[in-house]
């Protein structure tokens, strides 16, 4: 548990956000969104988190309205996908003040193919 210190402020920034929809259902809740391409230093962080079985910063789950987000990503080229749907490219950058410029992506969900089909 994190103990709050007086005057301490943690400022998180949304880097990539978007909505996942499925053709016959509209916005999709509970879909897993993955970063499928990312800068090397972020890939190493994702791999380390996966090895420790802690929250994976390379995955997000959509809310009831189909919206997802990734926080505090480094500058660079990313690709995002949901299910076996197509990847969408996103470039994360910062403004002159160092604030992340949020990128919005719309993803179409395709269920993964079932084994044996």
MODELLER restraints for C-alpha pairs under 7 A, 6 or more apart:
rsr = mdl.restraints
at = mdl.atoms
rsr.add(forms.Gaussian(group=physical.xy_distance, feature=features.Distance(at['CA:12:A'], at['CA:71:A']), mean=6.58, stdev=0.5))
rsr.add(forms.Gaussian(group=physical.xy_distance, feature=features.Distance(at['CA:12:A'], at['CA:72:A']), mean=6.30, stdev=0.5))
rsr.add(forms.Gaussian(group=physical.xy_distance, feature=features.Distance(at['CA:13:A'], at['CA:71:A']), mean=5.51, stdev=0.5))
rsr.add(forms.Gaussian(group=physical.xy_distance, feature=features.Distance(at['CA:13:A'], at['CA:72:A']), mean=5.34, stdev=0.5))
rsr.add(forms.Gaussian(group=physical.xy_distance, feature=features.Distance(at['CA:13:A'], at['CA:100:A']), mean=6.53, stdev=0.5))
rsr.add(forms.Gaussian(group=physical.xy_distance, feature=features.Distance(at['CA:14:A'], at['CA:69:A']), mean=6.51, stdev=0.5))
rsr.add(forms.Gaussian(group=physical.xy_distance, feature=features.Distance(at['CA:14:A'], at['CA:70:A']), mean=5.93, stdev=0.5))
rsr.add(forms.Gaussian(group=physical.xy_distance, feature=features.Distance(at['CA:14:A'], at['CA:71:A']), mean=4.48, stdev=0.5))
rsr.add(forms.Gaussian(group=physical.xy_distance, feature=features.Distance(at['CA:14:A'], at['CA:72:A']), mean=6.23, stdev=0.5))
rsr.add(forms.Gaussian(group=physical.xy_distance, feature=features.Distance(at['CA:14:A'], at['CA:102:A']), mean=6.02, stdev=0.5))
rsr.add(forms.Gaussian(group=physical.xy_distance, feature=features.Distance(at['CA:15:A'], at['CA:70:A']), mean=5.85, stdev=0.5))
rsr.add(forms.Gaussian(group=physical.xy_distance, feature=features.Distance(at['CA:15:A'], at['CA:71:A']), mean=5.45, stdev=0.5))
rsr.add(forms.Gaussian(group=physical.xy_distance, feature=features.Distance(at['CA:15:A'], at['CA:72:A']), mean=5.99, stdev=0.5))
rsr.add(forms.Gaussian(group=physical.xy_distance, feature=features.Distance(at['CA:15:A'], at['CA:73:A']), mean=5.86, stdev=0.5))
rsr.add(forms.Gaussian(group=physical.xy_distance, feature=features.Distance(at['CA:15:A'], at['CA:92:A']), mean=6.47, stdev=0.5))
rsr.add(forms.Gaussian(group=physical.xy_distance, feature=features.Distance(at['CA:15:A'], at['CA:100:A']), mean=6.02, stdev=0.5))
rsr.add(forms.Gaussian(group=physical.xy_distance, feature=features.Distance(at['CA:15:A'], at['CA:101:A']), mean=6.61, stdev=0.5))
rsr.add(forms.Gaussian(group=physical.xy_distance, feature=features.Distance(at['CA:15:A'], at['CA:102:A']), mean=4.60, stdev=0.5))
rsr.add(forms.Gaussian(group=physical.xy_distance, feature=features.Distance(at['CA:15:A'], at['CA:103:A']), mean=6.21, stdev=0.5))
rsr.add(forms.Gaussian(group=physical.xy_distance, feature=features.Distance(at['CA:16:A'], at['CA:69:A']), mean=5.63, stdev=0.5))
rsr.add(forms.Gaussian(group=physical.xy_distance, feature=features.Distance(at['CA:16:A'], at['CA:70:A']), mean=5.29, stdev=0.5))
rsr.add(forms.Gaussian(group=physical.xy_distance, feature=features.Distance(at['CA:16:A'], at['CA:102:A']), mean=5.64, stdev=0.5))
rsr.add(forms.Gaussian(group=physical.xy_distance, feature=features.Distance(at['CA:16:A'], at['CA:103:A']), mean=4.82, stdev=0.5))
rsr.add(forms.Gaussian(group=physical.xy_distance, feature=features.Distance(at['CA:16:A'], at['CA:104:A']), mean=5.99, stdev=0.5))
rsr.add(forms.Gaussian(group=physical.xy_distance, feature=features.Distance(at['CA:17:A'], at['CA:68:A']), mean=5.61, stdev=0.5))
rsr.add(forms.Gaussian(group=physical.xy_distance, feature=features.Distance(at['CA:17:A'], at['CA:69:A']), mean=4.10, stdev=0.5))
rsr.add(forms.Gaussian(group=physical.xy_distance, feature=features.Distance(at['CA:17:A'], at['CA:70:A']), mean=6.36, stdev=0.5))
rsr.add(forms.Gaussian(group=physical.xy_distance, feature=features.Distance(at['CA:17:A'], at['CA:103:A']), mean=6.25, stdev=0.5))
rsr.add(forms.Gaussian(group=physical.xy_distance, feature=features.Distance(at['CA:17:A'], at['CA:104:A']), mean=4.96, stdev=0.5))
rsr.add(forms.Gaussian(group=physical.xy_distance, feature=features.Distance(at['CA:17:A'], at['CA:105:A']), mean=6.31, stdev=0.5))
rsr.add(forms.Gaussian(group=physical.xy_distance, feature=features.Distance(at['CA:18:A'], at['CA:67:A']), mean=5.55, stdev=0.5))
rsr.add(forms.Gaussian(group=physical.xy_distance, feature=features.Distance(at['CA:18:A'], at['CA:68:A']), mean=5.65, stdev=0.5))
rsr.add(forms.Gaussian(group=physical.xy_distance, feature=features.Distance(at['CA:18:A'], at['CA:69:A']), mean=6.56, stdev=0.5))
rsr.add(forms.Gaussian(group=physical.xy_distance, feature=features.Distance(at['CA:18:A'], at['CA:104:A']), mean=4.97, stdev=0.5))
rsr.add(forms.Gaussian(group=physical.xy_distance, feature=features.Distance(at['CA:18:A'], at['CA:105:A']), mean=4.56, stdev=0.5))
rsr.add(forms.Gaussian(group=physical.xy_distance, feature=features.Distance(at['CA:18:A'], at['CA:106:A']), mean=5.38, stdev=0.5))
rsr.add(forms.Gaussian(group=physical.xy_distance, feature=features.Distance(at['CA:19:A'], at['CA:66:A']), mean=5.06, stdev=0.5))
rsr.add(forms.Gaussian(group=physical.xy_distance, feature=features.Distance(at['CA:19:A'], at['CA:67:A']), mean=4.28, stdev=0.5))
rsr.add(forms.Gaussian(group=physical.xy_distance, feature=features.Distance(at['CA:19:A'], at['CA:68:A']), mean=6.22, stdev=0.5))
rsr.add(forms.Gaussian(group=physical.xy_distance, feature=features.Distance(at['CA:19:A'], at['CA:105:A']), mean=6.83, stdev=0.5))
rsr.add(forms.Gaussian(group=physical.xy_distance, feature=features.Distance(at['CA:19:A'], at['CA:106:A']), mean=5.17, stdev=0.5))
rsr.add(forms.Gaussian(group=physical.xy_distance, feature=features.Distance(at['CA:19:A'], at['CA:107:A']), mean=6.17, stdev=0.5))
rsr.add(forms.Gaussian(group=physical.xy_distance, feature=features.Distance(at['CA:20:A'], at['CA:27:A']), mean=5.83, stdev=0.5))
rsr.add(forms.Gaussian(group=physical.xy_distance, feature=features.Distance(at['CA:20:A'], at['CA:28:A']), mean=5.74, stdev=0.5))
rsr.add(forms.Gaussian(group=physical.xy_distance, feature=features.Distance(at['CA:20:A'], at['CA:66:A']), mean=5.07, stdev=0.5))
rsr.add(forms.Gaussian(group=physical.xy_distance, feature=features.Distance(at['CA:20:A'], at['CA:67:A']), mean=6.47, stdev=0.5))
rsr.add(forms.Gaussian(group=physical.xy_distance, feature=features.Distance(at['CA:20:A'], at['CA:106:A']), mean=6.19, stdev=0.5))
rsr.add(forms.Gaussian(group=physical.xy_distance, feature=features.Distance(at['CA:20:A'], at['CA:107:A']), mean=4.74, stdev=0.5))
rsr.add(forms.Gaussian(group=physical.xy_distance, feature=features.Distance(at['CA:20:A'], at['CA:108:A']), mean=5.76, stdev=0.5))
rsr.add(forms.Gaussian(group=physical.xy_distance, feature=features.Distance(at['CA:20:A'], at['CA:109:A']), mean=6.29, stdev=0.5))
rsr.add(forms.Gaussian(group=physical.xy_distance, feature=features.Distance(at['CA:21:A'], at['CA:27:A']), mean=4.21, stdev=0.5))
rsr.add(forms.Gaussian(group=physical.xy_distance, feature=features.Distance(at['CA:21:A'], at['CA:28:A']), mean=5.21, stdev=0.5))
rsr.add(forms.Gaussian(group=physical.xy_distance, feature=features.Distance(at['CA:21:A'], at['CA:66:A']), mean=6.62, stdev=0.5))
rsr.add(forms.Gaussian(group=physical.xy_distance, feature=features.Distance(at['CA:21:A'], at['CA:107:A']), mean=6.40, stdev=0.5))
rsr.add(forms.Gaussian(group=physical.xy_distance, feature=features.Distance(at['CA:21:A'], at['CA:108:A']), mean=5.18, stdev=0.5))
rsr.add(forms.Gaussian(group=physical.xy_distance, feature=features.Distance(at['CA:21:A'], at['CA:109:A']), mean=5.87, stdev=0.5))
rsr.add(forms.Gaussian(group=physical.xy_distance, feature=features.Distance(at['CA:22:A'], at['CA:28:A']), mean=6.37, stdev=0.5))
rsr.add(forms.Gaussian(group=physical.xy_distance, feature=features.Distance(at['CA:22:A'], at['CA:108:A']), mean=5.72, stdev=0.5))
rsr.add(forms.Gaussian(group=physical.xy_distance, feature=features.Distance(at['CA:22:A'], at['CA:109:A']), mean=5.06, stdev=0.5))
rsr.add(forms.Gaussian(group=physical.xy_distance, feature=features.Distance(at['CA:27:A'], at['CA:65:A']), mean=5.71, stdev=0.5))
rsr.add(forms.Gaussian(group=physical.xy_distance, feature=features.Distance(at['CA:27:A'], at['CA:66:A']), mean=4.63, stdev=0.5))
rsr.add(forms.Gaussian(group=physical.xy_distance, feature=features.Distance(at['CA:28:A'], at['CA:64:A']), mean=7.00, stdev=0.5))
rsr.add(forms.Gaussian(group=physical.xy_distance, feature=features.Distance(at['CA:28:A'], at['CA:65:A']), mean=6.75, stdev=0.5))
rsr.add(forms.Gaussian(group=physical.xy_distance, feature=features.Distance(at['CA:28:A'], at['CA:66:A']), mean=4.60, stdev=0.5))
rsr.add(forms.Gaussian(group=physical.xy_distance, feature=features.Distance(at['CA:29:A'], at['CA:62:A']), mean=5.26, stdev=0.5))
rsr.add(forms.Gaussian(group=physical.xy_distance, feature=features.Distance(at['CA:29:A'], at['CA:63:A']), mean=5.24, stdev=0.5))
rsr.add(forms.Gaussian(group=physical.xy_distance, feature=features.Distance(at['CA:29:A'], at['CA:64:A']), mean=4.42, stdev=0.5))
rsr.add(forms.Gaussian(group=physical.xy_distance, feature=features.Distance(at['CA:29:A'], at['CA:65:A']), mean=6.21, stdev=0.5))
rsr.add(forms.Gaussian(group=physical.xy_distance, feature=features.Distance(at['CA:29:A'], at['CA:66:A']), mean=4.94, stdev=0.5))
rsr.add(forms.Gaussian(group=physical.xy_distance, feature=features.Distance(at['CA:30:A'], at['CA:61:A']), mean=5.54, stdev=0.5))
rsr.add(forms.Gaussian(group=physical.xy_distance, feature=features.Distance(at['CA:30:A'], at['CA:62:A']), mean=4.96, stdev=0.5))
rsr.add(forms.Gaussian(group=physical.xy_distance, feature=features.Distance(at['CA:30:A'], at['CA:63:A']), mean=6.25, stdev=0.5))
rsr.add(forms.Gaussian(group=physical.xy_distance, feature=features.Distance(at['CA:31:A'], at['CA:61:A']), mean=5.48, stdev=0.5))
rsr.add(forms.Gaussian(group=physical.xy_distance, feature=features.Distance(at['CA:31:A'], at['CA:62:A']), mean=5.32, stdev=0.5))
rsr.add(forms.Gaussian(group=physical.xy_distance, feature=features.Distance(at['CA:31:A'], at['CA:82:A']), mean=6.82, stdev=0.5))
rsr.add(forms.Gaussian(group=physical.xy_distance, feature=features.Distance(at['CA:32:A'], at['CA:59:A']), mean=6.63, stdev=0.5))
rsr.add(forms.Gaussian(group=physical.xy_distance, feature=features.Distance(at['CA:32:A'], at['CA:60:A']), mean=5.78, stdev=0.5))
rsr.add(forms.Gaussian(group=physical.xy_distance, feature=features.Distance(at['CA:32:A'], at['CA:61:A']), mean=4.61, stdev=0.5))
rsr.add(forms.Gaussian(group=physical.xy_distance, feature=features.Distance(at['CA:32:A'], at['CA:62:A']), mean=6.64, stdev=0.5))
rsr.add(forms.Gaussian(group=physical.xy_distance, feature=features.Distance(at['CA:32:A'], at['CA:82:A']), mean=5.99, stdev=0.5))
rsr.add(forms.Gaussian(group=physical.xy_distance, feature=features.Distance(at['CA:32:A'], at['CA:83:A']), mean=6.94, stdev=0.5))
rsr.add(forms.Gaussian(group=physical.xy_distance, feature=features.Distance(at['CA:33:A'], at['CA:59:A']), mean=5.56, stdev=0.5))
rsr.add(forms.Gaussian(group=physical.xy_distance, feature=features.Distance(at['CA:33:A'], at['CA:60:A']), mean=5.15, stdev=0.5))
rsr.add(forms.Gaussian(group=physical.xy_distance, feature=features.Distance(at['CA:33:A'], at['CA:61:A']), mean=6.01, stdev=0.5))
rsr.add(forms.Gaussian(group=physical.xy_distance, feature=features.Distance(at['CA:33:A'], at['CA:80:A']), mean=6.90, stdev=0.5))
rsr.add(forms.Gaussian(group=physical.xy_distance, feature=features.Distance(at['CA:33:A'], at['CA:81:A']), mean=5.70, stdev=0.5))
rsr.add(forms.Gaussian(group=physical.xy_distance, feature=features.Distance(at['CA:33:A'], at['CA:82:A']), mean=4.53, stdev=0.5))
rsr.add(forms.Gaussian(group=physical.xy_distance, feature=features.Distance(at['CA:34:A'], at['CA:58:A']), mean=5.83, stdev=0.5))
rsr.add(forms.Gaussian(group=physical.xy_distance, feature=features.Distance(at['CA:34:A'], at['CA:59:A']), mean=4.60, stdev=0.5))
rsr.add(forms.Gaussian(group=physical.xy_distance, feature=features.Distance(at['CA:34:A'], at['CA:60:A']), mean=6.63, stdev=0.5))
rsr.add(forms.Gaussian(group=physical.xy_distance, feature=features.Distance(at['CA:34:A'], at['CA:80:A']), mean=5.66, stdev=0.5))
rsr.add(forms.Gaussian(group=physical.xy_distance, feature=features.Distance(at['CA:34:A'], at['CA:81:A']), mean=5.45, stdev=0.5))
rsr.add(forms.Gaussian(group=physical.xy_distance, feature=features.Distance(at['CA:34:A'], at['CA:82:A']), mean=6.31, stdev=0.5))
rsr.add(forms.Gaussian(group=physical.xy_distance, feature=features.Distance(at['CA:35:A'], at['CA:58:A']), mean=5.20, stdev=0.5))
rsr.add(forms.Gaussian(group=physical.xy_distance, feature=features.Distance(at['CA:35:A'], at['CA:59:A']), mean=6.41, stdev=0.5))
rsr.add(forms.Gaussian(group=physical.xy_distance, feature=features.Distance(at['CA:35:A'], at['CA:78:A']), mean=6.71, stdev=0.5))
rsr.add(forms.Gaussian(group=physical.xy_distance, feature=features.Distance(at['CA:35:A'], at['CA:79:A']), mean=5.70, stdev=0.5))
rsr.add(forms.Gaussian(group=physical.xy_distance, feature=features.Distance(at['CA:35:A'], at['CA:80:A']), mean=4.65, stdev=0.5))
rsr.add(forms.Gaussian(group=physical.xy_distance, feature=features.Distance(at['CA:35:A'], at['CA:81:A']), mean=6.68, stdev=0.5))
rsr.add(forms.Gaussian(group=physical.xy_distance, feature=features.Distance(at['CA:36:A'], at['CA:79:A']), mean=5.29, stdev=0.5))
rsr.add(forms.Gaussian(group=physical.xy_distance, feature=features.Distance(at['CA:36:A'], at['CA:80:A']), mean=5.66, stdev=0.5))
rsr.add(forms.Gaussian(group=physical.xy_distance, feature=features.Distance(at['CA:36:A'], at['CA:81:A']), mean=6.74, stdev=0.5))
rsr.add(forms.Gaussian(group=physical.xy_distance, feature=features.Distance(at['CA:37:A'], at['CA:78:A']), mean=4.96, stdev=0.5))
rsr.add(forms.Gaussian(group=physical.xy_distance, feature=features.Distance(at['CA:37:A'], at['CA:79:A']), mean=4.73, stdev=0.5))
rsr.add(forms.Gaussian(group=physical.xy_distance, feature=features.Distance(at['CA:38:A'], at['CA:77:A']), mean=5.97, stdev=0.5))
rsr.add(forms.Gaussian(group=physical.xy_distance, feature=features.Distance(at['CA:38:A'], at['CA:78:A']), mean=4.55, stdev=0.5))
rsr.add(forms.Gaussian(group=physical.xy_distance, feature=features.Distance(at['CA:38:A'], at['CA:79:A']), mean=6.80, stdev=0.5))
rsr.add(forms.Gaussian(group=physical.xy_distance, feature=features.Distance(at['CA:39:A'], at['CA:76:A']), mean=5.99, stdev=0.5))
rsr.add(forms.Gaussian(group=physical.xy_distance, feature=features.Distance(at['CA:39:A'], at['CA:77:A']), mean=6.52, stdev=0.5))
rsr.add(forms.Gaussian(group=physical.xy_distance, feature=features.Distance(at['CA:46:A'], at['CA:56:A']), mean=6.02, stdev=0.5))
rsr.add(forms.Gaussian(group=physical.xy_distance, feature=features.Distance(at['CA:46:A'], at['CA:57:A']), mean=5.77, stdev=0.5))
rsr.add(forms.Gaussian(group=physical.xy_distance, feature=features.Distance(at['CA:46:A'], at['CA:58:A']), mean=5.68, stdev=0.5))
rsr.add(forms.Gaussian(group=physical.xy_distance, feature=features.Distance(at['CA:49:A'], at['CA:55:A']), mean=6.53, stdev=0.5))
rsr.add(forms.Gaussian(group=physical.xy_distance, feature=features.Distance(at['CA:49:A'], at['CA:56:A']), mean=5.57, stdev=0.5))
rsr.add(forms.Gaussian(group=physical.xy_distance, feature=features.Distance(at['CA:50:A'], at['CA:56:A']), mean=5.92, stdev=0.5))
rsr.add(forms.Gaussian(group=physical.xy_distance, feature=features.Distance(at['CA:60:A'], at['CA:68:A']), mean=6.32, stdev=0.5))
rsr.add(forms.Gaussian(group=physical.xy_distance, feature=features.Distance(at['CA:60:A'], at['CA:69:A']), mean=6.66, stdev=0.5))
rsr.add(forms.Gaussian(group=physical.xy_distance, feature=features.Distance(at['CA:60:A'], at['CA:70:A']), mean=6.84, stdev=0.5))
rsr.add(forms.Gaussian(group=physical.xy_distance, feature=features.Distance(at['CA:61:A'], at['CA:68:A']), mean=6.17, stdev=0.5))
rsr.add(forms.Gaussian(group=physical.xy_distance, feature=features.Distance(at['CA:62:A'], at['CA:68:A']), mean=4.65, stdev=0.5))
rsr.add(forms.Gaussian(group=physical.xy_distance, feature=features.Distance(at['CA:74:A'], at['CA:92:A']), mean=6.97, stdev=0.5))
rsr.add(forms.Gaussian(group=physical.xy_distance, feature=features.Distance(at['CA:75:A'], at['CA:92:A']), mean=4.77, stdev=0.5))
rsr.add(forms.Gaussian(group=physical.xy_distance, feature=features.Distance(at['CA:75:A'], at['CA:93:A']), mean=4.93, stdev=0.5))
rsr.add(forms.Gaussian(group=physical.xy_distance, feature=features.Distance(at['CA:76:A'], at['CA:91:A']), mean=5.66, stdev=0.5))
rsr.add(forms.Gaussian(group=physical.xy_distance, feature=features.Distance(at['CA:76:A'], at['CA:92:A']), mean=5.30, stdev=0.5))
rsr.add(forms.Gaussian(group=physical.xy_distance, feature=features.Distance(at['CA:76:A'], at['CA:93:A']), mean=6.86, stdev=0.5))
rsr.add(forms.Gaussian(group=physical.xy_distance, feature=features.Distance(at['CA:77:A'], at['CA:90:A']), mean=6.08, stdev=0.5))
rsr.add(forms.Gaussian(group=physical.xy_distance, feature=features.Distance(at['CA:77:A'], at['CA:91:A']), mean=4.65, stdev=0.5))
rsr.add(forms.Gaussian(group=physical.xy_distance, feature=features.Distance(at['CA:77:A'], at['CA:92:A']), mean=6.54, stdev=0.5))
rsr.add(forms.Gaussian(group=physical.xy_distance, feature=features.Distance(at['CA:78:A'], at['CA:89:A']), mean=5.88, stdev=0.5))
rsr.add(forms.Gaussian(group=physical.xy_distance, feature=features.Distance(at['CA:78:A'], at['CA:90:A']), mean=5.17, stdev=0.5))
rsr.add(forms.Gaussian(group=physical.xy_distance, feature=features.Distance(at['CA:78:A'], at['CA:91:A']), mean=6.06, stdev=0.5))
rsr.add(forms.Gaussian(group=physical.xy_distance, feature=features.Distance(at['CA:79:A'], at['CA:87:A']), mean=5.84, stdev=0.5))
rsr.add(forms.Gaussian(group=physical.xy_distance, feature=features.Distance(at['CA:79:A'], at['CA:88:A']), mean=5.42, stdev=0.5))
rsr.add(forms.Gaussian(group=physical.xy_distance, feature=features.Distance(at['CA:79:A'], at['CA:89:A']), mean=4.45, stdev=0.5))
rsr.add(forms.Gaussian(group=physical.xy_distance, feature=features.Distance(at['CA:79:A'], at['CA:90:A']), mean=5.94, stdev=0.5))
rsr.add(forms.Gaussian(group=physical.xy_distance, feature=features.Distance(at['CA:80:A'], at['CA:87:A']), mean=5.32, stdev=0.5))
rsr.add(forms.Gaussian(group=physical.xy_distance, feature=features.Distance(at['CA:80:A'], at['CA:88:A']), mean=5.27, stdev=0.5))
rsr.add(forms.Gaussian(group=physical.xy_distance, feature=features.Distance(at['CA:80:A'], at['CA:89:A']), mean=6.50, stdev=0.5))
rsr.add(forms.Gaussian(group=physical.xy_distance, feature=features.Distance(at['CA:81:A'], at['CA:87:A']), mean=4.67, stdev=0.5))
rsr.add(forms.Gaussian(group=physical.xy_distance, feature=features.Distance(at['CA:81:A'], at['CA:88:A']), mean=6.48, stdev=0.5))
rsr.add(forms.Gaussian(group=physical.xy_distance, feature=features.Distance(at['CA:81:A'], at['CA:107:A']), mean=6.79, stdev=0.5))
rsr.add(forms.Gaussian(group=physical.xy_distance, feature=features.Distance(at['CA:82:A'], at['CA:107:A']), mean=6.74, stdev=0.5))
rsr.add(forms.Gaussian(group=physical.xy_distance, feature=features.Distance(at['CA:82:A'], at['CA:109:A']), mean=5.43, stdev=0.5))
rsr.add(forms.Gaussian(group=physical.xy_distance, feature=features.Distance(at['CA:83:A'], at['CA:109:A']), mean=5.68, stdev=0.5))
rsr.add(forms.Gaussian(group=physical.xy_distance, feature=features.Distance(at['CA:83:A'], at['CA:110:A']), mean=5.43, stdev=0.5))
rsr.add(forms.Gaussian(group=physical.xy_distance, feature=features.Distance(at['CA:83:A'], at['CA:111:A']), mean=5.29, stdev=0.5))
rsr.add(forms.Gaussian(group=physical.xy_distance, feature=features.Distance(at['CA:83:A'], at['CA:112:A']), mean=5.59, stdev=0.5))
rsr.add(forms.Gaussian(group=physical.xy_distance, feature=features.Distance(at['CA:84:A'], at['CA:109:A']), mean=6.98, stdev=0.5))
rsr.add(forms.Gaussian(group=physical.xy_distance, feature=features.Distance(at['CA:84:A'], at['CA:110:A']), mean=5.14, stdev=0.5))
rsr.add(forms.Gaussian(group=physical.xy_distance, feature=features.Distance(at['CA:84:A'], at['CA:111:A']), mean=5.91, stdev=0.5))
rsr.add(forms.Gaussian(group=physical.xy_distance, feature=features.Distance(at['CA:84:A'], at['CA:112:A']), mean=5.03, stdev=0.5))
rsr.add(forms.Gaussian(group=physical.xy_distance, feature=features.Distance(at['CA:85:A'], at['CA:108:A']), mean=5.90, stdev=0.5))
rsr.add(forms.Gaussian(group=physical.xy_distance, feature=features.Distance(at['CA:85:A'], at['CA:109:A']), mean=5.11, stdev=0.5))
rsr.add(forms.Gaussian(group=physical.xy_distance, feature=features.Distance(at['CA:85:A'], at['CA:110:A']), mean=4.64, stdev=0.5))
rsr.add(forms.Gaussian(group=physical.xy_distance, feature=features.Distance(at['CA:90:A'], at['CA:103:A']), mean=6.64, stdev=0.5))
rsr.add(forms.Gaussian(group=physical.xy_distance, feature=features.Distance(at['CA:92:A'], at['CA:101:A']), mean=6.76, stdev=0.5))
rsr.add(forms.Gaussian(group=physical.xy_distance, feature=features.Distance(at['CA:92:A'], at['CA:103:A']), mean=6.89, stdev=0.5))
rsr.add(forms.Gaussian(group=physical.xy_distance, feature=features.Distance(at['CA:93:A'], at['CA:100:A']), mean=5.91, stdev=0.5))
rsr.add(forms.Gaussian(group=physical.xy_distance, feature=features.Distance(at['CA:93:A'], at['CA:101:A']), mean=5.72, stdev=0.5))
rsr.add(forms.Gaussian(group=physical.xy_distance, feature=features.Distance(at['CA:94:A'], at['CA:100:A']), mean=4.32, stdev=0.5))
rsr.add(forms.Gaussian(group=physical.xy_distance, feature=features.Distance(at['CA:94:A'], at['CA:101:A']), mean=5.42, stdev=0.5))
rsr.add(forms.Gaussian(group=physical.xy_distance, feature=features.Distance(at['CA:95:A'], at['CA:101:A']), mean=6.60, stdev=0.5))
